[in-house]
């Protein structure tokens, strides 16, 4: 259940595609707002990290924690550090009771994909995420968006 909340995106979603690539789940969804595909991985039994792409090629990352009680649409402070570099302070949007979404620019996404690990600090939790396999998984999520949206 936790992974569906993390990767389902910000709208009600119907899963139409699922693959596993190098330990990452790559899932495609159709929502009332269009298409969304995600690459996600369990950090621990109760923590999930994901990178999502929608049909307009907007990208975000999400963190989910089973014990959270967050409000959908509210803003939460988030910080992340890739490969122990200087921490980036930002904010994310509650996507439901257990998930926070943080928008990424293309440059920020490149930093994630070129890194070997990311540490994310979010409300009362820290996520230490190995990024091994993320390049192929996010590439597959991008292919998923193209396929489901009919974009060649």
N, C-alpha and C positions, 0 to 999 in steps of 0.2 A: 504493500500500500504506500509506503513512504516514497518509493521511487516514482510511482505515478504522480504523486503530488509535486515532486521535484521537476520531472521532465515534461509534464503535461502542459506547461506553459501558463500563461496568465489568463487564459479563457478555458471554458469547458472544452474538453478534447476527446476525440475518438482515435485510439491508436489503430493505425492501418499498416504499420511496418515495424519489424523488429529484427535486429542483427546484433551479434556480439563480435567485437573486433578488439583483439589484444586486451581483453579484460574490461572493455568499455561497452556499455549497452548503447546502441544507436537506434533510436525510435522515431518514427514519423507519425505525426498527428494531423488530423483535419479538425479545425475549430470553426466556430461561427465567424471568426476574423480571418480565416485562411489556413495556410499551411505552416507547420512548425516542426522542425526536426532537432533532435538533441543527442548529444554524446554525454553519457553520465557514468560515474563510477562510484562504488561504495568506498568510503574512506575508512569507516568502521561499521559495525553492525547497525548503528543508529545515525550515521552521517553519510550524506550523498553530496557529491559535487558534480555539476553539469555545465556544459556549454551548449547554448541553444541558438538556433538561427531561424528566422521567420521568412515568409515568402518575399519580403522586401529586402532581405539580406541584412536585417538588423540583428546584432549579436549581443548576447548577454551571458553572464555566468550565474549559476545559482548554487546556493548551499541549503541543505535541508537537515534538520535535526529533529528526531522523533519527539523529544520532550518540549519543544517550543510551543508557545501559545501566542502566535503573532496575529496581527490584524491585517487582512487583505487591503492593499492600497496605502497603508501607512509607510512612512519613511523610517529606515533603520540605518544607523551608522555601521559601516563596514570598512575594514582595512585589509590590504593584502600586500604580500611581499613575494616576489618571484626570485627563487635562488638566493634568498637572504639579502636581496638588495634593499634599498630604502623603501620603507613602507609607504604605500599609497593610501591616503584617506579618501573615502568616497561615501556614497550612500546608496542604499538599495530599497526596493519596494517589496513589501510583504505580498506574497503571492497566495497566501493561505496560512493556515495555522502553523505550518512547519517549514516554510520556504521563504527565502529572500532572493530576489533577482537584482543583479547589478548590470546595467548597460555597459557595453564595451565598444570602443572605437576599433577600427581596423588595426591601428598601431598597437593598441593594448592587446588585442587578440594575438598579434604576431609575437609580442613579448611572452604571452602564455605559451604559445606553441613552440617557441624557441627555448623555453625553460625546462629544467628537469624536475622542479617542484614548486609548489605555491603554498604559502601559509595564509589562510584567511581567518581574520578575527571578525566575528559577527556577534549579535547579542548573546552574551554569556557563553560563548563557545569559540573554540579554535579548531580549525580544520587544517591538517597537514597532508597535502595531496601530492603524491607522485604523479608527474605528468607523462610518464612513459606510455607510449601508445596513443597519446592525445592527438598527434598530427594526423594519423590515419583515421582515427575515430571522428574527428571534426571534419576531415575531408569526406568521409562517408556521410556525415550529416549534411554537408553542403550538397553532395550528389543527391541525397534524399529530397532536399528542398527543390532542387532542379526537376527531379523526376515527378514529384507530387504536384508541383505547380505548373508542369508542362513547359518549363523554361529550358530550352536546349542550350 
